[in-house]
Amino acid sequence: VSTTMAVNLLEDWCRGMEVDIHRCLLVTGIPEDCGQVEIEETLNGVLSPLGPYFVLNKIFLREENAKATLIENPENLDFRLH
């Protein structure tokens, strides 16, 4: 997914679901055959340091032949390096 396409998808998805874009992450490139449990296990391993998060939705991106998921963190996300 190109950066522009990913940003547009994130903005549109957040607007459509009425969630704050500053509290959301977009994960793309998830293999089509990856199931819900595998997605959640993988995300938990990577995202658990951010604190609690919720998988809001997932879609299939035909152009990429892969899935994408929208994740919300109820706390403010801070991606600055410390």
N, C-alpha and C positions, 0 to 999 in steps of 0.2 A: 504494500500500500504506500503510495507516495505521501510525503509529509502533508501536502496541501489537501489531498483526499482525506487523510486521517483527521486533520484539524476540522475540516468541513463536516465529516461524519460525527465527530465528537460534539461539535457545536449544535448540529441539527438534532442529534439524539437527545442531548441534554435539554434543549428547548422543547422538543416534543414530549419528553417525560417530565418537564417542569422541575428539573433538578439543577443545582448550582454547578456550573462547569468547573469551578475552582475546587470542588470536592470530588471530582470524578476522574477516572482513568479509562482510557480506551486500550484494550488489548486486542491486537490483530494477529493474523497468521496462525491461528489455532487450527490444526489439521481437521479436515472434514470428519474423519472417523473418530475423533476424540470425543468421548462421552462426558456427561455432566460430572460424574464422580472424578474422573481423571482431570478435568478442567479445574474443579474445586481443589483437589489435592495439590496440583501444580501451583495454582494461584496462592494457596495458603502457605506453601513453602517459600514463595517469593515475597508476598505482601504482608505476612504476619508482622514484620517490624514496623509497619505503618500504623498498627493498631487495628481496631475493628473495621471491617469493610463489608459491603453487601454487593453481591452480583445482582444487578438490576435487570439485566436482559442480555440476550445473545442473539446474533443473527448470522446468516450465511451470506458471505460476499461472493457472488457468482464470478465477478471479474478476477478474484484472487483464488477461487476454489478453496476457500478457507472460512473459518468462523471468526467472529469478533464478539467481544463482550464488553459491556459497560459496567464499570465498578464504581461504587460510591463509598467514600470514607466520610463518616459523620464529623470527623475532626478536620481542621485545616491541613491540607497537604503541604509539606515544605520539602522541596527537592534540592535545596541548597546543600552543598557539601559542607560538612562541619569539620 
